[in-house]
């Protein structure tokens, strides 16, 4: 199937979401529309749409002008078997004792590793990105330091790879939440594939806004591998939902953004435990001190 893409950028979230909604009314209509904050520290938002036919350039230009957006960049993508491509390109990832792999690499699983099966079709959160790698390494380091979390939440879970990692090494239930229903479905499928269906419970929620998360709080470990903006907004709720002495593992933070995130969390009662860079990305471990 030939795919056409149309991407633009805007200065704020609200107009980006409004523009995305208007894109769905185009003829030909896109089969998918997405909105996300650009991960370069610019505080701009990207809107993308995917079409099976060449989109109407005039309509796109009018929408861009109406929402004060940059001109849409339209591209035609070649027909590609992306799952096969990703399988060829993604090798297993080792993060401490964790081994993140696809089924096609099952024979490479070391005998002493903690296995995390994430298929190539679910590539977001496979461990190859520096943020996921950093969080898994931080979890392994906490465990080796003697931390034993009994009540864990993974906020913005994506594939739930972090939630599953915690469930593999510690007893008890782990709650994994994401604002995206597709991500929640993916997380549930991954929990089943890793024999963790009864241990990792996947929820659709923004932040801690879900009855099961409210009932389970306070937590003694929370993952949040999202972006700087949401992490800063979550800081007060993170403090309110974490036990004194509890840990947070944060990522999705560009290296130059880390100081601001640390300062925000210190202001609500957290102390910095570790800070590590993986390429362009920083992973933070902080503990709640009050």
C-alpha positions in Angstrom: 0.0 0.0 0.0 1.4 3.4 -1.0 1.4 5.9 1.9 1.5 9.7 1.7 2.4 11.7 4.8 1.7 15.3 5.7 3.6 16.9 8.6 3.5 20.4 10.1 4.6 22.1 13.3 2.8 24.6 15.7 3.7 26.6 18.7 1.3 25.1 21.2 -0.6 21.9 22.1 -4.2 23.2 21.9 -4.0 24.5 18.2 -2.1 21.3 17.3 -4.9 19.1 18.6 -7.5 21.3 16.9 -5.7 21.1 13.6 -5.5 17.3 13.9 -9.2 17.2 14.4 -9.8 19.3 11.3 -7.5 17.0 9.2 -9.9 14.1 9.8 -12.5 16.0 7.8 -10.4 16.2 4.6 -11.3 14.5 1.3 -9.4 12.2 0.8 -9.5 11.5 4.5 -6.4 10.4 6.3 -6.4 6.9 7.8 -4.3 8.1 10.8 -3.6 11.4 12.5 -1.1 12.0 15.3 0.0 14.9 17.6 3.1 15.0 19.7 5.6 17.4 21.3 8.8 17.7 19.3 11.7 16.2 21.4 14.3 18.9 20.7 13.6 21.3 23.5 11.8 23.8 21.2 8.4 23.4 22.9 6.8 23.1 19.5 4.2 20.5 18.5 4.1 18.3 15.4 0.9 17.2 13.6 1.1 14.3 11.1 -1.4 12.6 8.9 -1.2 9.5 6.8 -3.1 9.0 3.5 -3.6 6.2 1.0 -4.1 8.9 -1.7 -2.2 12.1 -2.4 -3.8 14.7 0.0 -5.3 17.9 -1.3 -2.5 20.5 -1.2 -4.8 23.5 -1.3 -6.8 22.2 1.7 -3.6 21.6 3.6 -2.3 25.1 2.9 -5.6 26.6 4.0 -5.5 24.6 7.3 -1.9 25.6 7.9 -2.7 29.3 7.5 -5.9 29.0 9.6 -3.9 27.6 12.6 -0.7 29.6 12.1 1.2 26.4 11.4 4.2 25.8 9.2 3.5 24.7 5.6 2.7 21.0 5.4 5.6 18.8 4.1 4.0 16.1 2.0 5.9 12.9 1.1 5.2 9.6 -0.6 6.6 6.6 1.2 7.6 3.5 -0.7 5.8 0.2 -0.1 7.9 -1.5 2.7 7.3 -4.5 4.9 8.1 -2.5 8.0 7.9 -5.5 10.4 10.4 -7.4 8.3 12.6 -4.3 8.1 12.6 -3.7 11.8 13.3 -7.4 12.5 16.4 -7.1 10.3 17.6 -3.8 11.9 16.8 -4.4 15.6 19.2 -6.7 17.5 18.5 -7.8 21.1 19.2 -5.2 23.8 21.0 -5.9 27.0 20.3 -3.5 29.9 21.8 -4.9 33.1 20.3 -8.4 33.5 17.4 -7.6 31.2 17.4 -9.0 27.7 14.9 -7.3 25.3 14.3 -9.3 22.2 11.9 -10.3 19.4 10.7 -13.9 18.9 13.0 -14.2 15.9 16.0 -13.9 18.3 14.7 -16.3 21.0 17.7 -18.6 20.4 20.0 -15.8 21.5 18.5 -15.6 25.0 21.3 -16.0 27.7 20.5 -18.5 30.4 21.0 -16.0 33.2 19.1 -13.1 31.7 15.7 -11.7 32.6 13.8 -12.0 29.2 11.5 -9.3 27.9 9.8 -10.3 24.6 8.7 -7.3 22.5 7.9 -7.9 18.9 9.2 -5.8 16.1 5.6 -4.7 15.2 5.5 -3.0 18.6 8.7 -1.1 18.1 8.0 1.8 20.5 9.6 0.7 23.7 11.8 -2.2 22.5 14.8 -1.0 24.6 16.7 0.4 21.6 15.9 4.0 22.4 18.2 5.6 25.0 15.3 6.4 27.3 14.1 2.8 27.6 17.6 1.5 27.9 18.3 4.0 30.7 15.2 3.1 32.6 15.9 -0.6 32.5 19.5 -0.1 33.5 18.3 2.1 36.4 15.9 -0.5 37.6 18.6 -3.2 37.5 20.9 -0.9 39.5 18.2 -0.3 42.2 17.5 -4.0 42.5 21.2 -4.7 42.9 21.4 -2.0 45.6 18.8 -3.8 47.6 15.6 -2.0 46.6 12.5 -4.3 46.6 9.5 -2.4 45.4 6.2 -4.1 46.3 3.8 -1.5 44.7 4.9 -0.3 41.2 3.3 2.0 38.6 4.4 2.7 35.0 2.9 6.0 33.9 2.9 6.4 30.1 3.8 2.8 29.7 4.0 2.4 25.9 4.7 -1.3 25.3 4.8 -1.8 29.1 8.4 -3.1 28.9 9.3 -1.3 32.2 6.3 -2.6 34.0 7.1 -6.1 32.8 10.7 -5.7 33.9 9.6 -4.8 37.4 7.1 -7.7 37.5 9.8 -10.2 36.4 12.1 -9.4 39.3 9.8 -8.5 42.1 6.5 -10.1 43.4 3.2 -8.3 43.4 1.1 -6.5 40.8 2.3 -3.7 38.6 -0.1 -1.1 37.2 0.8 0.2 33.7 -1.1 3.2 32.3 -1.1 5.1 29.0 -3.2 7.9 27.6 -3.2 6.1 24.2 -5.7 3.2 23.9 -3.6 1.6 21.2 -0.6 1.6 23.5 -2.8 0.0 26.2 -3.9 -2.8 23.9 -0.2 -3.3 22.9 0.8 -3.4 26.6 -1.9 -6.0 27.4 -0.7 -8.2 24.4 2.9 -7.9 25.6 1.9 -8.9 29.2 0.2 -12.0 27.8 3.2 -12.8 25.6 5.5 -12.6 28.6 3.2 -14.7 30.9 2.5 -11.7 33.0 -1.3 -11.2 32.3 -2.1 -11.6 36.0 0.7 -9.5 37.2 0.8 -6.4 34.9 -2.6 -4.6 34.7 -2.8 -2.2 31.8 -5.1 0.9 32.1 -6.0 3.8 29.9 -5.4 6.9 32.0 -3.8 10.3 31.9 -1.2 10.4 34.7 -2.6 8.9 37.9 -6.2 9.7 36.9 -7.7 6.2 37.2 -9.7 4.6 40.1 -7.3 1.6 40.2 -4.2 3.9 40.4 -5.9 6.0 43.1 -6.8 2.9 45.1 -3.3 1.4 44.8 -1.4 4.6 45.8 0.9 5.4 47.4 3.5 3.5 45.4 7.1 2.8 46.3 8.4 2.9 42.7 7.0 4.8 39.7 8.4 4.8 36.1 7.6 7.8 33.9 9.3 7.6 30.5 7.4 10.3 28.7 8.6 13.9 27.9 9.9 16.9 29.8 6.6 18.9 29.7 4.4 16.1 31.1 7.0 15.1 33.6 7.1 18.6 35.0 3.3 18.8 35.1 3.2 15.4 37.0 5.7 16.4 39.7 3.1 17.4 42.4 1.0 14.3 41.6 4.2 12.2 41.7 4.9 13.4 45.2 1.4 12.8 46.3 1.3 9.3 45.0 4.7 8.1 46.3 5.7 6.8 49.7 8.3 8.7 51.7 11.6 7.0 50.6 10.0 5.8 47.4 11.8 6.0 44.0 10.9 7.5 40.7 12.7 6.6 37.4 12.2 9.4 34.9 13.2 9.6 31.2 12.1 11.0 27.9 14.4 14.0 28.9 16.9 15.5 26.5 20.2 16.1 28.2 19.9 19.9 28.2 16.4 19.6 29.9 17.5 17.5 32.8 18.5 20.4 35.1 14.9 21.8 34.9 13.3 18.5 35.6 15.6 17.8 38.6 14.9 21.3 40.0 11.1 20.8 39.6 11.2 17.5 41.5 13.5 18.8 44.2 11.0 21.6 44.8 8.3 19.1 45.7 10.4 17.0 48.0 12.6 14.7 45.9 16.3 14.2 46.1 18.5 13.1 43.1 19.8 9.6 43.4 21.4 9.2 40.0 21.6 10.9 36.6 22.9 9.1 33.5 23.1 10.1 29.8 22.4 7.6 27.0 23.2 9.4 23.7 21.0 12.6 23.7 18.8 11.4 26.5 19.0 11.5 30.3 17.5 9.1 32.8 17.0 10.3 36.4 16.4 8.3 39.6 15.0 10.4 42.4 13.7 9.5 45.9 10.9 11.2 47.8 12.5 12.7 51.0 9.4 14.2 52.6 
